[in-house]
């Protein structure tokens, strides 16, 4: 297993391009068929075709709220862990 750290920030075009090629943690609920926002079939279609839904204003508000919640929670978790956390974009290559 080969872990690769990518030099891109969330929301940038480089990050979006990377997400198009890899399954991500934020898609786990859709992978398991448990997401209220995306079906497993829609996720697989997007990965296979490279075509994903447009982000409308409502979905962007959801993303923004999630990012704000993550930022608010980070200091609390850092205090519990006793270490600094930082945003990182990684992928894992398994058996090539």
N, C-alpha and C positions, 0 to 999 in steps of 0.2 A: 504494500500500500504506500503510495507516494502522495504526501500532502504538499499542495502548492499554494503559496500566498500570492495573491494578485494585487498589484498596486492600482487600485481603483476605488473611488468613493461611491457609496450608495447614491443612486439616482443619476449618476453620470452615464453617458452613452456607452462607455467602456464596460460599466457595471451591467447595464441592460443587455449588451451583447453577450457578456459572460453568462448571465442568467438564462439567455435563450438557448444556450448549449448544455446547461447542467441543471439537474434537479436541485432545488434549494430547500433549506430547512423551513422556510415560510410556506412552501408548497406541501409540506408533510400531511396536513389534514386533507388536502385534495387527493394526494396519492392514496390515502387510506379510505377515500370515499366519505369523509366526515366533514368536509368544508361546507359552510352555508353560502360561500361566495363563488365556488368553482367546483364543477363536477370532475371526477377522475378522467372521464372521457374528454372533457374540454381541455384539461391539462395535457393529456397525452397528444391530443390533436395539435395543440400549440407547440409542443416540443418537436413533433414530427414535421410540422409544416413551417415552423418559425413565425407563424402568424398568431398574434395574441390580440386580445380585446383592447380597444382604445380605453385610455384612462379618462373617464369623464370627471366632472367637478365633484360629484358625490363620492366616487371611489378615491379621488385624490384627498378628500377630507378624511376618509377612513385611514389612508396611508399616513397622512399628517398626524392624526390622533395616535396611531400606533408608534410612530417615531417619537412623538412627545412622551408617551408612556414609557418607552424604552429609555429615553434620556432621563426621565424622572426616577426610574427604578435603579439605574446604574449606580448612583452614589450610595444607595441603601445596600445594594449587594456588595459593592466594593468594601463598605464598612464591615459587613458580616464576614467577608472572605479575608479581609486584611491585605488586599492587593488591588492595584489599579486594573481596571478593564478598559479595553479600547476596541473600537470597531475594526473588524478585519474581514476581508473577503478571501475565502479559501475554497479550494476544490480538492477532491481526493481522486486519484487515479488508482484503480484496482485492476491488477492483471492487464495493464495496457488498455 
